[in-house]
Amino acid sequence: MLSRRLRRPEVCYPVISSPGAVEPGNTGAIMVNFDRPPFRADHVGSLLRPVELHAARERAQAGGISRDQLREVEDRCIRDVVAMQESVGLQGITDGEFRRTMWHTDFLTGFAGIETTQSNYAVMFKGELGESAGTSSMMVVNGKVRRPRPIMIDHFAFLKAATGRTPKFCIPSPTYLHMRGSRKVVPESVYPDMDEFWIDIASAYQEEIRDLVDAGCEYLQIDDVSFATMCDAGVREQIRRDGENPDSLPSKYAGIVNTLIARRPPSLRVTMHTCRGNFQSMWMASGGYDAVAEAVFNQIEVDAFFLEYDTERAGGFEPLRFVPRSKKVVLGLVSTKKPEVESKDALKRRIEEASRFVPIENLCLSPQCGFASSHHGNRITPDIQRRKLERVVEVAEEIWGGK
């Protein structure tokens, strides 16, 4: 419905649908192209910021260096992290999100009409040892959403020039913006009709995606927190308190994600990463994918899903039975939160378990999330980060022959 109402005529790529989708349980042969992303060994995107970049960011915030000087440091650090990814054998290469403070706010506040603020709507993060941390920061809509200028096209252009492999770019889904507060975030005084909000933000996304494609992007990842966190009982109760229905939101959000990418060209591969929270090695939600599986896997028209499966908090693999045979599943089995490097045998056993529900030829391997969803980074070292990425590549090569 939303795609029919979009009103930005300059966004004119032809609408395509997800090819070859089948109903759950259908064993008909569907060909999946393995020469294109995602790759057998892949990763979510963000990487630990080096000490040099942390120091430069602090000096820039204090007025000690200019924005241009900070960018010179960012450029140098991105070239280094690109080289690291290439050296461990990855084919999909990111900039580590080194120019961002947070995985989502830097992008979303690039649109006119969205700003960060402080609120009493706190989100709690929990850690393995019982530690916790809260954040009261959130984003709100204070005007009509539009894209007055490109947001991160220059980020992608630099990445593309820095690697001879496939540059991968990650953008946040707008669904979490809405899920965390509903009308507290999108007030009626700005958008009396919520459909108009979704139309505006989808149009703005389409414009950014169009320019990314024009800049040469062929691998785009949409990072989405809402679907996986809606599997948590506490989050579902908060959604009800906000006046929304957690049973119907997954289908609604699936339609919104589809609208963002409805006008993509066939050259663009789009994946979606789901996450239960990732902040300094802590998380904010638990629960298997059962509550959202049908809507996510059967309705969202992406080419593959990056799924968090590193702990029992993600539940079992049974919900994967809803994944169409035309799509890949990238199993996030390697933790970016814990320093222990997973054994090859343990990873292979888990992949074998998942292959009961998704053909092994449709599976890939990755860490469960980024290593640094915020500039702080998770509580592991750069050496451990590298070893975990190497482990992903090693296991993928031993199972699938590096294809």
Contacts in CASP RR format, 6 or more apart in sequence:
PFRMAT RR
TARGET T0000
AUTHOR 0000-0000-0000
METHOD contacts of the structure
MODEL  1
MLSRRLRRPEVCYPVISSPGAVEPGNTGAIMVNFDRPPFRADHVGSLLRP
VELHAARERAQAGGISRDQLREVEDRCIRDVVAMQESVGLQGITDGEFRR
TMWHTDFLTGFAGIETTQSNYAVMFKGELGESAGTSSMMVVNGKVRRPRP
IMIDHFAFLKAATGRTPKFCIPSPTYLHMRGSRKVVPESVYPDMDEFWID
IASAYQEEIRDLVDAGCEYLQIDDVSFATMCDAGVREQIRRDGENPDSLP
SKYAGIVNTLIARRPPSLRVTMHTCRGNFQSMWMASGGYDAVAEAVFNQI
EVDAFFLEYDTERAGGFEPLRFVPRSKKVVLGLVSTKKPEVESKDALKRR
IEEASRFVPIENLCLSPQCGFASSHHGNRITPDIQRRKLERVVEVAEEIW
GGK
2 195 0 8 1.000
2 198 0 8 1.000
2 199 0 8 1.000
2 202 0 8 1.000
2 255 0 8 1.000
2 256 0 8 1.000
2 259 0 8 1.000
3 15 0 8 1.000
3 202 0 8 1.000
3 258 0 8 1.000
3 259 0 8 1.000
3 262 0 8 1.000
5 195 0 8 1.000
5 199 0 8 1.000
6 199 0 8 1.000
6 202 0 8 1.000
6 203 0 8 1.000
6 206 0 8 1.000
6 259 0 8 1.000
7 199 0 8 1.000
7 203 0 8 1.000
8 203 0 8 1.000
8 206 0 8 1.000
8 207 0 8 1.000
10 207 0 8 1.000
11 203 0 8 1.000
11 206 0 8 1.000
11 207 0 8 1.000
11 210 0 8 1.000
11 263 0 8 1.000
12 263 0 8 1.000
13 210 0 8 1.000
13 213 0 8 1.000
13 263 0 8 1.000
13 264 0 8 1.000
13 265 0 8 1.000
14 263 0 8 1.000
14 265 0 8 1.000
15 262 0 8 1.000
15 263 0 8 1.000
16 262 0 8 1.000
16 264 0 8 1.000
16 265 0 8 1.000
16 266 0 8 1.000
17 301 0 8 1.000
18 301 0 8 1.000
18 302 0 8 1.000
18 303 0 8 1.000
18 324 0 8 1.000
18 326 0 8 1.000
18 327 0 8 1.000
19 326 0 8 1.000
20 30 0 8 1.000
20 324 0 8 1.000
20 325 0 8 1.000
20 326 0 8 1.000
21 298 0 8 1.000
21 324 0 8 1.000
21 326 0 8 1.000
21 327 0 8 1.000
22 28 0 8 1.000
22 30 0 8 1.000
22 324 0 8 1.000
22 325 0 8 1.000
22 326 0 8 1.000
24 298 0 8 1.000
24 321 0 8 1.000
24 322 0 8 1.000
25 321 0 8 1.000
26 325 0 8 1.000
27 325 0 8 1.000
28 325 0 8 1.000
29 325 0 8 1.000
30 324 0 8 1.000
30 325 0 8 1.000
30 326 0 8 1.000
32 325 0 8 1.000
32 326 0 8 1.000
32 327 0 8 1.000
32 328 0 8 1.000
32 361 0 8 1.000
32 362 0 8 1.000
34 40 0 8 1.000
34 361 0 8 1.000
34 403 0 8 1.000
36 218 0 8 1.000
36 269 0 8 1.000
37 91 0 8 1.000
37 92 0 8 1.000
37 166 0 8 1.000
37 168 0 8 1.000
37 218 0 8 1.000
37 219 0 8 1.000
37 269 0 8 1.000
37 271 0 8 1.000
37 303 0 8 1.000
37 304 0 8 1.000
38 219 0 8 1.000
38 269 0 8 1.000
38 271 0 8 1.000
38 303 0 8 1.000
38 304 0 8 1.000
38 306 0 8 1.000
38 328 0 8 1.000
38 330 0 8 1.000
38 364 0 8 1.000
38 366 0 8 1.000
39 90 0 8 1.000
39 91 0 8 1.000
39 92 0 8 1.000
39 166 0 8 1.000
39 364 0 8 1.000
39 396 0 8 1.000
40 364 0 8 1.000
40 365 0 8 1.000
40 396 0 8 1.000
40 397 0 8 1.000
40 399 0 8 1.000
40 400 0 8 1.000
40 401 0 8 1.000
40 402 0 8 1.000
40 403 0 8 1.000
41 89 0 8 1.000
41 90 0 8 1.000
41 91 0 8 1.000
41 364 0 8 1.000
41 365 0 8 1.000
41 366 0 8 1.000
41 392 0 8 1.000
41 393 0 8 1.000
41 395 0 8 1.000
41 396 0 8 1.000
41 397 0 8 1.000
41 402 0 8 1.000
42 90 0 8 1.000
42 91 0 8 1.000
42 92 0 8 1.000
42 306 0 8 1.000
42 330 0 8 1.000
42 364 0 8 1.000
42 365 0 8 1.000
42 366 0 8 1.000
42 392 0 8 1.000
43 85 0 8 1.000
43 90 0 8 1.000
43 92 0 8 1.000
43 94 0 8 1.000
43 366 0 8 1.000
43 367 0 8 1.000
43 370 0 8 1.000
43 389 0 8 1.000
43 392 0 8 1.000
44 170 0 8 1.000
44 221 0 8 1.000
44 223 0 8 1.000
44 273 0 8 1.000
44 306 0 8 1.000
44 336 0 8 1.000
44 366 0 8 1.000
44 367 0 8 1.000
44 368 0 8 1.000
44 369 0 8 1.000
44 370 0 8 1.000
45 94 0 8 1.000
45 96 0 8 1.000
45 97 0 8 1.000
45 168 0 8 1.000
45 170 0 8 1.000
45 221 0 8 1.000
45 370 0 8 1.000
46 94 0 8 1.000
46 96 0 8 1.000
46 97 0 8 1.000
46 100 0 8 1.000
46 103 0 8 1.000
46 170 0 8 1.000
46 370 0 8 1.000
46 371 0 8 1.000
46 372 0 8 1.000
46 373 0 8 1.000
47 81 0 8 1.000
47 85 0 8 1.000
47 94 0 8 1.000
47 96 0 8 1.000
47 97 0 8 1.000
47 98 0 8 1.000
47 370 0 8 1.000
47 371 0 8 1.000
47 372 0 8 1.000
47 385 0 8 1.000
48 371 0 8 1.000
48 372 0 8 1.000
48 377 0 8 1.000
48 378 0 8 1.000
48 380 0 8 1.000
48 381 0 8 1.000
48 382 0 8 1.000
48 385 0 8 1.000
49 57 0 8 1.000
49 77 0 8 1.000
49 98 0 8 1.000
49 372 0 8 1.000
49 375 0 8 1.000
49 377 0 8 1.000
50 77 0 8 1.000
50 80 0 8 1.000
50 81 0 8 1.000
50 382 0 8 1.000
52 73 0 8 1.000
52 76 0 8 1.000
52 77 0 8 1.000
53 73 0 8 1.000
53 74 0 8 1.000
53 77 0 8 1.000
53 98 0 8 1.000
54 375 0 8 1.000
56 65 0 8 1.000
56 69 0 8 1.000
56 70 0 8 1.000
56 73 0 8 1.000
56 74 0 8 1.000
57 70 0 8 1.000
57 375 0 8 1.000
59 65 0 8 1.000
59 70 0 8 1.000
60 66 0 8 1.000
60 67 0 8 1.000
60 69 0 8 1.000
60 70 0 8 1.000
71 99 0 8 1.000
74 98 0 8 1.000
74 99 0 8 1.000
75 158 0 8 1.000
77 98 0 8 1.000
78 95 0 8 1.000
78 96 0 8 1.000
78 98 0 8 1.000
78 99 0 8 1.000
78 158 0 8 1.000
78 159 0 8 1.000
78 162 0 8 1.000
79 162 0 8 1.000
81 95 0 8 1.000
81 96 0 8 1.000
81 98 0 8 1.000
82 93 0 8 1.000
82 95 0 8 1.000
82 159 0 8 1.000
82 162 0 8 1.000
82 163 0 8 1.000
84 386 0 8 1.000
85 92 0 8 1.000
85 93 0 8 1.000
85 94 0 8 1.000
85 163 0 8 1.000
85 389 0 8 1.000
86 93 0 8 1.000
86 163 0 8 1.000
86 165 0 8 1.000
88 386 0 8 1.000
88 389 0 8 1.000
88 390 0 8 1.000
88 393 0 8 1.000
89 393 0 8 1.000
90 165 0 8 1.000
90 389 0 8 1.000
90 393 0 8 1.000
91 165 0 8 1.000
91 166 0 8 1.000
92 165 0 8 1.000
92 166 0 8 1.000
92 167 0 8 1.000
92 168 0 8 1.000
92 219 0 8 1.000
93 159 0 8 1.000
93 163 0 8 1.000
93 164 0 8 1.000
93 165 0 8 1.000
93 166 0 8 1.000
93 167 0 8 1.000
93 168 0 8 1.000
94 159 0 8 1.000
94 167 0 8 1.000
94 168 0 8 1.000
94 169 0 8 1.000
94 170 0 8 1.000
95 155 0 8 1.000
95 158 0 8 1.000
95 159 0 8 1.000
95 162 0 8 1.000
96 372 0 8 1.000
97 103 0 8 1.000
97 170 0 8 1.000
97 372 0 8 1.000
99 106 0 8 1.000
99 152 0 8 1.000
99 155 0 8 1.000
100 106 0 8 1.000
100 107 0 8 1.000
100 375 0 8 1.000
101 374 0 8 1.000
101 375 0 8 1.000
102 373 0 8 1.000
102 374 0 8 1.000
102 375 0 8 1.000
103 170 0 8 1.000
103 172 0 8 1.000
103 223 0 8 1.000
103 373 0 8 1.000
103 374 0 8 1.000
104 172 0 8 1.000
104 176 0 8 1.000
104 177 0 8 1.000
104 223 0 8 1.000
104 225 0 8 1.000
105 116 0 8 1.000
105 137 0 8 1.000
105 139 0 8 1.000
107 151 0 8 1.000
107 152 0 8 1.000
107 171 0 8 1.000
107 172 0 8 1.000
108 114 0 8 1.000
108 139 0 8 1.000
108 172 0 8 1.000
108 174 0 8 1.000
108 177 0 8 1.000
109 115 0 8 1.000
109 116 0 8 1.000
109 139 0 8 1.000
110 147 0 8 1.000
110 151 0 8 1.000
111 145 0 8 1.000
111 146 0 8 1.000
111 147 0 8 1.000
111 151 0 8 1.000
111 201 0 8 1.000
111 204 0 8 1.000
112 143 0 8 1.000
112 144 0 8 1.000
112 145 0 8 1.000
112 146 0 8 1.000
112 147 0 8 1.000
112 148 0 8 1.000
113 141 0 8 1.000
113 142 0 8 1.000
113 143 0 8 1.000
113 144 0 8 1.000
113 145 0 8 1.000
113 146 0 8 1.000
114 139 0 8 1.000
114 140 0 8 1.000
114 141 0 8 1.000
114 142 0 8 1.000
114 145 0 8 1.000
114 177 0 8 1.000
115 139 0 8 1.000
115 140 0 8 1.000
115 142 0 8 1.000
116 137 0 8 1.000
116 138 0 8 1.000
116 139 0 8 1.000
117 137 0 8 1.000
117 138 0 8 1.000
117 139 0 8 1.000
117 140 0 8 1.000
118 136 0 8 1.000
118 137 0 8 1.000
118 138 0 8 1.000
119 136 0 8 1.000
119 137 0 8 1.000
119 138 0 8 1.000
119 140 0 8 1.000
119 184 0 8 1.000
120 136 0 8 1.000
121 136 0 8 1.000
121 138 0 8 1.000
121 180 0 8 1.000
121 181 0 8 1.000
121 184 0 8 1.000
122 134 0 8 1.000
122 135 0 8 1.000
122 136 0 8 1.000
123 134 0 8 1.000
123 135 0 8 1.000
123 180 0 8 1.000
123 284 0 8 1.000
124 132 0 8 1.000
124 133 0 8 1.000
124 134 0 8 1.000
124 284 0 8 1.000
125 132 0 8 1.000
125 133 0 8 1.000
125 134 0 8 1.000
125 135 0 8 1.000
125 277 0 8 1.000
125 279 0 8 1.000
125 280 0 8 1.000
125 282 0 8 1.000
125 283 0 8 1.000
125 284 0 8 1.000
126 132 0 8 1.000
126 282 0 8 1.000
126 283 0 8 1.000
126 284 0 8 1.000
127 281 0 8 1.000
127 282 0 8 1.000
127 283 0 8 1.000
128 281 0 8 1.000
128 337 0 8 1.000
128 338 0 8 1.000
131 282 0 8 1.000
132 282 0 8 1.000
133 279 0 8 1.000
133 280 0 8 1.000
133 282 0 8 1.000
135 279 0 8 1.000
138 180 0 8 1.000
138 181 0 8 1.000
138 185 0 8 1.000
139 177 0 8 1.000
139 185 0 8 1.000
140 184 0 8 1.000
140 185 0 8 1.000
140 186 0 8 1.000
140 187 0 8 1.000
141 177 0 8 1.000
141 185 0 8 1.000
141 186 0 8 1.000
141 187 0 8 1.000
141 190 0 8 1.000
141 191 0 8 1.000
141 197 0 8 1.000
142 190 0 8 1.000
143 190 0 8 1.000
144 190 0 8 1.000
144 191 0 8 1.000
144 200 0 8 1.000
145 197 0 8 1.000
145 200 0 8 1.000
145 201 0 8 1.000
145 204 0 8 1.000
146 200 0 8 1.000
146 203 0 8 1.000
146 204 0 8 1.000
147 203 0 8 1.000
147 204 0 8 1.000
147 207 0 8 1.000
147 208 0 8 1.000
150 208 0 8 1.000
150 211 0 8 1.000
151 208 0 8 1.000
152 169 0 8 1.000
152 171 0 8 1.000
152 208 0 8 1.000
153 208 0 8 1.000
153 211 0 8 1.000
153 212 0 8 1.000
153 215 0 8 1.000
155 169 0 8 1.000
156 167 0 8 1.000
156 169 0 8 1.000
156 212 0 8 1.000
156 215 0 8 1.000
156 216 0 8 1.000
156 217 0 8 1.000
157 215 0 8 1.000
159 167 0 8 1.000
159 169 0 8 1.000
160 167 0 8 1.000
160 215 0 8 1.000
160 216 0 8 1.000
160 217 0 8 1.000
166 218 0 8 1.000
166 219 0 8 1.000
167 217 0 8 1.000
167 219 0 8 1.000
168 219 0 8 1.000
168 220 0 8 1.000
168 221 0 8 1.000
169 212 0 8 1.000
169 217 0 8 1.000
169 219 0 8 1.000
169 220 0 8 1.000
169 221 0 8 1.000
170 220 0 8 1.000
170 221 0 8 1.000
170 222 0 8 1.000
170 223 0 8 1.000
170 273 0 8 1.000
171 205 0 8 1.000
171 208 0 8 1.000
171 220 0 8 1.000
171 221 0 8 1.000
171 222 0 8 1.000
171 223 0 8 1.000
172 222 0 8 1.000
172 223 0 8 1.000
172 224 0 8 1.000
173 222 0 8 1.000
173 223 0 8 1.000
173 224 0 8 1.000
173 225 0 8 1.000
173 226 0 8 1.000
173 253 0 8 1.000
173 256 0 8 1.000
173 257 0 8 1.000
173 260 0 8 1.000
173 272 0 8 1.000
174 201 0 8 1.000
174 205 0 8 1.000
174 256 0 8 1.000
174 260 0 8 1.000
175 224 0 8 1.000
175 226 0 8 1.000
175 227 0 8 1.000
175 253 0 8 1.000
175 256 0 8 1.000
175 257 0 8 1.000
176 224 0 8 1.000
176 225 0 8 1.000
176 226 0 8 1.000
176 229 0 8 1.000
177 185 0 8 1.000
178 185 0 8 1.000
178 186 0 8 1.000
178 226 0 8 1.000
179 225 0 8 1.000
179 226 0 8 1.000
179 229 0 8 1.000
179 230 0 8 1.000
179 239 0 8 1.000
179 244 0 8 1.000
179 249 0 8 1.000
179 253 0 8 1.000
181 242 0 8 1.000
182 239 0 8 1.000
182 242 0 8 1.000
182 243 0 8 1.000
182 244 0 8 1.000
183 242 0 8 1.000
183 243 0 8 1.000
184 242 0 8 1.000
186 194 0 8 1.000
186 197 0 8 1.000
190 197 0 8 1.000
191 197 0 8 1.000
198 256 0 8 1.000
198 259 0 8 1.000
202 256 0 8 1.000
202 259 0 8 1.000
202 260 0 8 1.000
205 260 0 8 1.000
206 260 0 8 1.000
206 262 0 8 1.000
206 263 0 8 1.000
209 220 0 8 1.000
209 260 0 8 1.000
209 261 0 8 1.000
209 263 0 8 1.000
209 264 0 8 1.000
209 268 0 8 1.000
210 263 0 8 1.000
212 220 0 8 1.000
213 264 0 8 1.000
213 265 0 8 1.000
213 267 0 8 1.000
213 268 0 8 1.000
217 268 0 8 1.000
218 267 0 8 1.000
218 268 0 8 1.000
218 269 0 8 1.000
219 268 0 8 1.000
219 269 0 8 1.000
219 271 0 8 1.000
220 261 0 8 1.000
220 264 0 8 1.000
220 268 0 8 1.000
220 269 0 8 1.000
220 270 0 8 1.000
220 271 0 8 1.000
221 270 0 8 1.000
221 271 0 8 1.000
221 272 0 8 1.000
221 273 0 8 1.000
221 306 0 8 1.000
222 257 0 8 1.000
222 260 0 8 1.000
222 261 0 8 1.000
222 270 0 8 1.000
222 271 0 8 1.000
222 272 0 8 1.000
222 273 0 8 1.000
222 302 0 8 1.000
223 272 0 8 1.000
223 273 0 8 1.000
223 275 0 8 1.000
224 253 0 8 1.000
224 257 0 8 1.000
224 272 0 8 1.000
224 273 0 8 1.000
224 274 0 8 1.000
224 275 0 8 1.000
225 274 0 8 1.000
225 275 0 8 1.000
225 276 0 8 1.000
225 277 0 8 1.000
226 249 0 8 1.000
226 253 0 8 1.000
227 250 0 8 1.000
227 253 0 8 1.000
227 274 0 8 1.000
227 292 0 8 1.000
227 295 0 8 1.000
227 296 0 8 1.000
228 274 0 8 1.000
228 275 0 8 1.000
228 276 0 8 1.000
228 277 0 8 1.000
228 285 0 8 1.000
228 289 0 8 1.000
228 292 0 8 1.000
228 308 0 8 1.000
228 314 0 8 1.000
229 235 0 8 1.000
229 275 0 8 1.000
229 276 0 8 1.000
229 277 0 8 1.000
229 284 0 8 1.000
229 285 0 8 1.000
230 236 0 8 1.000
230 239 0 8 1.000
230 246 0 8 1.000
230 249 0 8 1.000
230 250 0 8 1.000
230 291 0 8 1.000
230 292 0 8 1.000
231 276 0 8 1.000
231 285 0 8 1.000
231 286 0 8 1.000
231 287 0 8 1.000
231 288 0 8 1.000
231 289 0 8 1.000
231 290 0 8 1.000
231 291 0 8 1.000
231 292 0 8 1.000
232 276 0 8 1.000
232 284 0 8 1.000
232 285 0 8 1.000
232 286 0 8 1.000
232 287 0 8 1.000
235 246 0 8 1.000
235 284 0 8 1.000
235 285 0 8 1.000
236 246 0 8 1.000
236 291 0 8 1.000
239 245 0 8 1.000
239 246 0 8 1.000
239 249 0 8 1.000
240 246 0 8 1.000
246 291 0 8 1.000
247 291 0 8 1.000
250 291 0 8 1.000
250 292 0 8 1.000
250 295 0 8 1.000
250 296 0 8 1.000
251 295 0 8 1.000
251 299 0 8 1.000
253 295 0 8 1.000
254 295 0 8 1.000
254 296 0 8 1.000
254 299 0 8 1.000
254 300 0 8 1.000
255 299 0 8 1.000
255 300 0 8 1.000
257 272 0 8 1.000
257 300 0 8 1.000
257 301 0 8 1.000
257 302 0 8 1.000
258 299 0 8 1.000
258 300 0 8 1.000
258 301 0 8 1.000
261 268 0 8 1.000
261 270 0 8 1.000
261 301 0 8 1.000
261 302 0 8 1.000
262 301 0 8 1.000
264 270 0 8 1.000
269 303 0 8 1.000
269 304 0 8 1.000
270 302 0 8 1.000
270 303 0 8 1.000
271 302 0 8 1.000
271 303 0 8 1.000
271 304 0 8 1.000
271 305 0 8 1.000
271 306 0 8 1.000
271 330 0 8 1.000
272 300 0 8 1.000
272 302 0 8 1.000
272 304 0 8 1.000
272 305 0 8 1.000
272 306 0 8 1.000
273 305 0 8 1.000
273 306 0 8 1.000
273 369 0 8 1.000
274 289 0 8 1.000
274 296 0 8 1.000
274 305 0 8 1.000
274 306 0 8 1.000
274 307 0 8 1.000
274 308 0 8 1.000
275 308 0 8 1.000
275 368 0 8 1.000
275 369 0 8 1.000
275 373 0 8 1.000
276 283 0 8 1.000
276 284 0 8 1.000
276 285 0 8 1.000
276 286 0 8 1.000
276 287 0 8 1.000
276 308 0 8 1.000
276 313 0 8 1.000
276 314 0 8 1.000
277 283 0 8 1.000
277 284 0 8 1.000
277 285 0 8 1.000
277 369 0 8 1.000
277 373 0 8 1.000
278 336 0 8 1.000
278 337 0 8 1.000
278 369 0 8 1.000
278 370 0 8 1.000
278 373 0 8 1.000
278 378 0 8 1.000
279 373 0 8 1.000
279 374 0 8 1.000
279 376 0 8 1.000
280 374 0 8 1.000
280 376 0 8 1.000
280 377 0 8 1.000
280 378 0 8 1.000
280 379 0 8 1.000
281 337 0 8 1.000
281 338 0 8 1.000
281 378 0 8 1.000
281 379 0 8 1.000
281 380 0 8 1.000
282 337 0 8 1.000
283 313 0 8 1.000
283 337 0 8 1.000
286 313 0 8 1.000
287 313 0 8 1.000
287 314 0 8 1.000
287 315 0 8 1.000
288 313 0 8 1.000
288 314 0 8 1.000
288 315 0 8 1.000
288 316 0 8 1.000
288 319 0 8 1.000
289 296 0 8 1.000
289 307 0 8 1.000
289 314 0 8 1.000
289 315 0 8 1.000
289 319 0 8 1.000
289 320 0 8 1.000
290 318 0 8 1.000
290 319 0 8 1.000
293 319 0 8 1.000
293 320 0 8 1.000
293 322 0 8 1.000
294 322 0 8 1.000
296 305 0 8 1.000
296 322 0 8 1.000
297 305 0 8 1.000
297 319 0 8 1.000
297 320 0 8 1.000
297 322 0 8 1.000
297 323 0 8 1.000
297 324 0 8 1.000
297 327 0 8 1.000
298 322 0 8 1.000
298 324 0 8 1.000
302 327 0 8 1.000
303 327 0 8 1.000
303 328 0 8 1.000
304 327 0 8 1.000
304 328 0 8 1.000
304 329 0 8 1.000
304 330 0 8 1.000
304 364 0 8 1.000
305 323 0 8 1.000
305 327 0 8 1.000
305 328 0 8 1.000
305 329 0 8 1.000
305 330 0 8 1.000
306 330 0 8 1.000
306 332 0 8 1.000
306 366 0 8 1.000
307 314 0 8 1.000
307 320 0 8 1.000
307 329 0 8 1.000
307 330 0 8 1.000
307 331 0 8 1.000
307 332 0 8 1.000
308 314 0 8 1.000
308 332 0 8 1.000
308 368 0 8 1.000
308 369 0 8 1.000
309 315 0 8 1.000
309 316 0 8 1.000
309 317 0 8 1.000
309 331 0 8 1.000
309 332 0 8 1.000
309 333 0 8 1.000
309 350 0 8 1.000
309 354 0 8 1.000
309 368 0 8 1.000
310 332 0 8 1.000
310 333 0 8 1.000
310 334 0 8 1.000
310 335 0 8 1.000
310 337 0 8 1.000
310 367 0 8 1.000
310 368 0 8 1.000
311 335 0 8 1.000
314 368 0 8 1.000
317 353 0 8 1.000
317 354 0 8 1.000
317 356 0 8 1.000
317 357 0 8 1.000
317 358 0 8 1.000
318 357 0 8 1.000
320 329 0 8 1.000
320 354 0 8 1.000
320 357 0 8 1.000
320 358 0 8 1.000
321 357 0 8 1.000
323 329 0 8 1.000
323 357 0 8 1.000
323 358 0 8 1.000
323 362 0 8 1.000
325 359 0 8 1.000
325 362 0 8 1.000
327 362 0 8 1.000
328 362 0 8 1.000
328 363 0 8 1.000
328 364 0 8 1.000
329 354 0 8 1.000
329 358 0 8 1.000
329 362 0 8 1.000
329 363 0 8 1.000
329 364 0 8 1.000
330 363 0 8 1.000
330 364 0 8 1.000
330 365 0 8 1.000
330 366 0 8 1.000
331 350 0 8 1.000
331 351 0 8 1.000
331 354 0 8 1.000
331 363 0 8 1.000
331 364 0 8 1.000
331 365 0 8 1.000
331 366 0 8 1.000
332 365 0 8 1.000
332 366 0 8 1.000
332 367 0 8 1.000
332 368 0 8 1.000
333 342 0 8 1.000
333 347 0 8 1.000
333 350 0 8 1.000
333 351 0 8 1.000
333 365 0 8 1.000
333 366 0 8 1.000
333 368 0 8 1.000
334 342 0 8 1.000
334 347 0 8 1.000
334 365 0 8 1.000
334 366 0 8 1.000
334 367 0 8 1.000
334 368 0 8 1.000
334 388 0 8 1.000
334 391 0 8 1.000
334 392 0 8 1.000
335 342 0 8 1.000
335 367 0 8 1.000
335 368 0 8 1.000
335 388 0 8 1.000
336 367 0 8 1.000
336 368 0 8 1.000
336 369 0 8 1.000
336 370 0 8 1.000
336 371 0 8 1.000
336 378 0 8 1.000
336 380 0 8 1.000
336 385 0 8 1.000
336 388 0 8 1.000
337 368 0 8 1.000
337 369 0 8 1.000
337 378 0 8 1.000
337 379 0 8 1.000
337 380 0 8 1.000
338 380 0 8 1.000
339 379 0 8 1.000
339 380 0 8 1.000
339 381 0 8 1.000
339 384 0 8 1.000
341 384 0 8 1.000
341 387 0 8 1.000
341 388 0 8 1.000
341 391 0 8 1.000
342 388 0 8 1.000
342 391 0 8 1.000
344 391 0 8 1.000
344 394 0 8 1.000
344 395 0 8 1.000
344 398 0 8 1.000
347 365 0 8 1.000
347 391 0 8 1.000
347 395 0 8 1.000
348 395 0 8 1.000
348 398 0 8 1.000
348 399 0 8 1.000
351 360 0 8 1.000
351 363 0 8 1.000
351 365 0 8 1.000
351 395 0 8 1.000
351 399 0 8 1.000
352 360 0 8 1.000
354 363 0 8 1.000
355 363 0 8 1.000
360 399 0 8 1.000
364 396 0 8 1.000
365 392 0 8 1.000
365 395 0 8 1.000
365 396 0 8 1.000
365 399 0 8 1.000
366 392 0 8 1.000
367 388 0 8 1.000
367 389 0 8 1.000
367 392 0 8 1.000
370 378 0 8 1.000
371 377 0 8 1.000
371 378 0 8 1.000
371 380 0 8 1.000
371 385 0 8 1.000
372 378 0 8 1.000
380 388 0 8 1.000
396 402 0 8 1.000
END
